């Protein structure tokens, strides 16, 4: 089972990556733990959105065979506020393997999506998974792409239907050409931006969106 959480609080990067929390999670049956934190390494990222009163400070992913209640309690002990979900994961582009605890050399963007009122869940999933995925891969310079569809909320909080993880070159923080992989060709950049935006609009991902630029750290536990 994969769980994902949005967290708020100062200094979360150090506490989430600390040995004490990892030991506690291991004891709870967690096999892997990923920390995505909004920190100084991605401060220059020019594109970000929030629908919350305060921007999300970190997003963590937890793989476990245990109960989610105990994991949620452990995370609440280090954060001021926690929103969590059970998700169904798809990996159109497998992220690169990085040594435990080392920062992935990437701008790790996480987008939080919500289904528009005029689309059924089934149609929304079709437009996202089937129609949009190849467009996103073709038009952006991503080297990691994970789609997480929410199957259940495990805390109170604003409704969320999906969380998308995408890895970009660090230069993509300030360069549209680096983000879209257009090689400095302005016409190609415009073509890619147009195709991507048209596809995004088709499943309503341009509305009610949170976009969090983060640094990504992965830990194998157990």
BELRALIN-V621710 format. One record per residue. N is the residue number from 1. OMEGA is omega in whole degrees, -180 to 180 (none if undefined). NEAR is the number of other ideal C-beta (glycine too) atoms within 10 Angstrom. D_CENTER is the distance of its C-alpha to the mean C-alpha in Angstrom with 2 decimals. Layout:
n=N omega=OMEGA near=NEAR d_center=D_CENTER
n=N omega=OMEGA near=NEAR d_center=D_CENTER
//
This chain:
n=1 omega=176 near=16 d_center=16.79
n=2 omega=175 near=17 d_center=13.06
n=3 omega=173 near=22 d_center=12.06
n=4 omega=-177 near=25 d_center=8.93
n=5 omega=166 near=25 d_center=9.87
n=6 omega=-176 near=26 d_center=9.51
n=7 omega=175 near=24 d_center=12.34
n=8 omega=176 near=17 d_center=14.88
n=9 omega=179 near=15 d_center=17.69
n=10 omega=175 near=9 d_center=19.35
n=11 omega=-177 near=9 d_center=19.24
n=12 omega=-176 near=22 d_center=16.34
n=13 omega=-178 near=20 d_center=15.56
n=14 omega=-177 near=10 d_center=18.98
n=15 omega=-179 near=19 d_center=19.20
n=16 omega=-179 near=25 d_center=16.00
n=17 omega=-177 near=17 d_center=17.09
n=18 omega=-178 near=12 d_center=20.67
n=19 omega=-177 near=9 d_center=22.95
n=20 omega=179 near=10 d_center=24.06
n=21 omega=-180 near=19 d_center=20.79
n=22 omega=178 near=19 d_center=20.30
n=23 omega=179 near=11 d_center=23.89
n=24 omega=180 near=18 d_center=23.45
n=25 omega=177 near=24 d_center=20.48
n=26 omega=179 near=14 d_center=22.53
n=27 omega=179 near=13 d_center=25.40
n=28 omega=178 near=19 d_center=23.43
n=29 omega=179 near=16 d_center=22.81
n=30 omega=-178 near=22 d_center=19.28
n=31 omega=179 near=14 d_center=19.21
n=32 omega=-172 near=16 d_center=15.93
n=33 omega=179 near=24 d_center=13.56
n=34 omega=180 near=21 d_center=10.44
n=35 omega=171 near=24 d_center=10.03
n=36 omega=-173 near=29 d_center=7.58
n=37 omega=175 near=25 d_center=10.12
n=38 omega=-172 near=21 d_center=11.28
n=39 omega=-176 near=16 d_center=14.58
n=40 omega=-178 near=8 d_center=17.59
n=41 omega=-179 near=19 d_center=16.36
n=42 omega=-178 near=21 d_center=14.07
n=43 omega=-177 near=9 d_center=16.48
n=44 omega=-177 near=11 d_center=17.91
n=45 omega=-173 near=19 d_center=14.93
n=46 omega=-177 near=11 d_center=16.75
n=47 omega=177 near=13 d_center=14.27
n=48 omega=180 near=14 d_center=12.45
n=49 omega=173 near=13 d_center=12.94
n=50 omega=173 near=13 d_center=13.33
n=51 omega=-179 near=14 d_center=15.17
n=52 omega=178 near=14 d_center=15.77
n=53 omega=176 near=6 d_center=18.89
n=54 omega=179 near=10 d_center=17.09
n=55 omega=176 near=15 d_center=13.73
n=56 omega=-180 near=25 d_center=11.12
n=57 omega=-180 near=22 d_center=12.01
n=58 omega=173 near=27 d_center=9.56
n=59 omega=-179 near=24 d_center=6.93
n=60 omega=176 near=24 d_center=8.56
n=61 omega=-176 near=22 d_center=8.94
n=62 omega=175 near=24 d_center=12.64
n=63 omega=-173 near=17 d_center=14.89
n=64 omega=170 near=20 d_center=18.25
n=65 omega=-178 near=10 d_center=21.52
n=66 omega=-179 near=16 d_center=22.45
n=67 omega=-178 near=12 d_center=22.26
n=68 omega=-178 near=19 d_center=19.17
n=69 omega=-178 near=11 d_center=21.50
n=70 omega=177 near=16 d_center=22.27
n=71 omega=179 near=25 d_center=18.71
n=72 omega=179 near=18 d_center=18.03
n=73 omega=179 near=13 d_center=21.27
n=74 omega=180 near=18 d_center=20.46
n=75 omega=177 near=24 d_center=17.32
n=76 omega=180 near=15 d_center=19.44
n=77 omega=-179 near=12 d_center=21.94
n=78 omega=-177 near=19 d_center=19.86
n=79 omega=177 near=21 d_center=18.03
n=80 omega=-179 near=12 d_center=19.74
n=81 omega=-177 near=15 d_center=17.62
n=82 omega=168 near=24 d_center=15.24
n=83 omega=-175 near=22 d_center=13.69
n=84 omega=-177 near=26 d_center=12.84
n=85 omega=165 near=25 d_center=12.58
n=86 omega=-176 near=16 d_center=13.77
n=87 omega=173 near=21 d_center=11.83
n=88 omega=-170 near=12 d_center=13.29
n=89 omega=169 near=15 d_center=11.49
n=90 omega=-176 near=12 d_center=12.51
n=91 omega=178 near=12 d_center=12.31
n=92 omega=173 near=15 d_center=13.95
n=93 omega=-179 near=16 d_center=13.69
n=94 omega=177 near=10 d_center=13.80
n=95 omega=180 near=20 d_center=12.25
n=96 omega=176 near=11 d_center=15.29
n=97 omega=180 near=7 d_center=16.89
n=98 omega=180 near=14 d_center=17.13
n=99 omega=-179 near=8 d_center=19.60
n=100 omega=175 near=12 d_center=18.67
n=101 omega=178 near=13 d_center=17.69
n=102 omega=179 near=11 d_center=17.70
n=103 omega=171 near=17 d_center=15.21
n=104 omega=-179 near=20 d_center=13.74
n=105 omega=-173 near=14 d_center=15.56
n=106 omega=160 near=23 d_center=12.83
n=107 omega=-178 near=25 d_center=10.98
n=108 omega=179 near=24 d_center=7.36
n=109 omega=172 near=25 d_center=5.91
n=110 omega=178 near=24 d_center=2.88
n=111 omega=176 near=17 d_center=5.47
n=112 omega=-172 near=28 d_center=7.13
n=113 omega=177 near=25 d_center=10.16
n=114 omega=-177 near=19 d_center=13.63
n=115 omega=177 near=21 d_center=16.62
n=116 omega=-178 near=15 d_center=19.45
n=117 omega=-175 near=8 d_center=22.74
n=118 omega=179 near=8 d_center=24.62
n=119 omega=171 near=16 d_center=22.69
n=120 omega=178 near=9 d_center=23.04
n=121 omega=-178 near=10 d_center=20.14
n=122 omega=180 near=8 d_center=21.79
n=123 omega=178 near=13 d_center=22.20
n=124 omega=179 near=22 d_center=18.68
n=125 omega=178 near=17 d_center=17.34
n=126 omega=-179 near=14 d_center=20.04
n=127 omega=-180 near=17 d_center=19.26
n=128 omega=-174 near=25 d_center=15.53
n=129 omega=-172 near=15 d_center=15.92
n=130 omega=-174 near=9 d_center=19.42
n=131 omega=-173 near=12 d_center=20.10
n=132 omega=-172 near=18 d_center=16.96
n=133 omega=180 near=17 d_center=15.41
n=134 omega=178 near=11 d_center=18.44
n=135 omega=179 near=16 d_center=18.54
n=136 omega=-179 near=21 d_center=15.04
n=137 omega=-177 near=12 d_center=16.03
n=138 omega=-171 near=12 d_center=19.45
n=139 omega=-177 near=22 d_center=18.76
n=140 omega=-179 near=20 d_center=16.00
n=141 omega=180 near=19 d_center=16.31
n=142 omega=174 near=22 d_center=13.20
n=143 omega=171 near=17 d_center=13.90
n=144 omega=-174 near=18 d_center=10.87
n=145 omega=-178 near=19 d_center=9.29
n=146 omega=179 near=21 d_center=7.89
n=147 omega=-178 near=23 d_center=8.36
n=148 omega=179 near=25 d_center=8.32
n=149 omega=-178 near=20 d_center=11.24
n=150 omega=175 near=21 d_center=12.34
n=151 omega=177 near=11 d_center=15.89
n=152 omega=171 near=10 d_center=16.84
n=153 omega=-180 near=14 d_center=16.13
n=154 omega=173 near=18 d_center=17.48
n=155 omega=169 near=15 d_center=17.99
n=156 omega=179 near=8 d_center=19.34
n=157 omega=-179 near=15 d_center=17.26
n=158 omega=179 near=13 d_center=16.30
n=159 omega=179 near=10 d_center=15.73
n=160 omega=-179 near=22 d_center=12.33
n=161 omega=179 near=18 d_center=12.47
n=162 omega=173 near=22 d_center=9.11
n=163 omega=-176 near=25 d_center=5.33
n=164 omega=177 near=18 d_center=4.64
n=165 omega=178 near=25 d_center=3.65
n=166 omega=179 near=25 d_center=6.85
n=167 omega=180 near=21 d_center=9.35
n=168 omega=170 near=23 d_center=12.27
n=169 omega=-179 near=16 d_center=15.58
n=170 omega=-180 near=15 d_center=16.01
n=171 omega=-179 near=12 d_center=18.61
n=172 omega=177 near=25 d_center=16.17
n=173 omega=-174 near=19 d_center=15.69
n=174 omega=-177 near=13 d_center=19.21
n=175 omega=176 near=16 d_center=20.37
n=176 omega=178 near=15 d_center=19.81
n=177 omega=179 near=17 d_center=21.73
n=178 omega=-180 near=18 d_center=19.42
n=179 omega=-176 near=26 d_center=16.31
n=180 omega=178 near=23 d_center=18.19
n=181 omega=-175 near=18 d_center=20.31
n=182 omega=172 near=21 d_center=23.48
n=183 omega=179 near=10 d_center=25.62
n=184 omega=-180 near=9 d_center=27.15
n=185 omega=-175 near=12 d_center=28.64
n=186 omega=179 near=10 d_center=28.40
n=187 omega=179 near=8 d_center=29.45
n=188 omega=176 near=15 d_center=26.86
n=189 omega=-179 near=18 d_center=24.16
n=190 omega=178 near=13 d_center=25.43
n=191 omega=-178 near=14 d_center=25.56
n=192 omega=179 near=22 d_center=21.95
n=193 omega=-179 near=16 d_center=20.76
n=194 omega=-179 near=11 d_center=23.07
n=195 omega=-179 near=15 d_center=22.04
n=196 omega=-178 near=18 d_center=18.30
n=197 omega=177 near=13 d_center=18.99
n=198 omega=180 near=10 d_center=21.50
n=199 omega=178 near=20 d_center=19.16
n=200 omega=-178 near=19 d_center=16.43
n=201 omega=-177 near=11 d_center=19.31
n=202 omega=177 near=16 d_center=20.61
n=203 omega=169 near=20 d_center=17.94
n=204 omega=-177 near=19 d_center=17.51
n=205 omega=177 near=25 d_center=13.99
n=206 omega=-177 near=12 d_center=15.74
n=207 omega=174 near=12 d_center=16.75
n=208 omega=-170 near=18 d_center=15.45
n=209 omega=165 near=15 d_center=12.10
n=210 omega=177 near=21 d_center=9.84
n=211 omega=-173 near=19 d_center=8.26
n=212 omega=173 near=24 d_center=7.43
n=213 omega=-175 near=23 d_center=8.63
n=214 omega=163 near=25 d_center=8.44
n=215 omega=-172 near=20 d_center=10.50
n=216 omega=177 near=25 d_center=9.57
n=217 omega=-178 near=21 d_center=12.28
n=218 omega=179 near=19 d_center=13.18
n=219 omega=170 near=19 d_center=16.26
n=220 omega=-178 near=12 d_center=18.50
n=221 omega=177 near=18 d_center=20.48
n=222 omega=none near=13 d_center=23.61
//
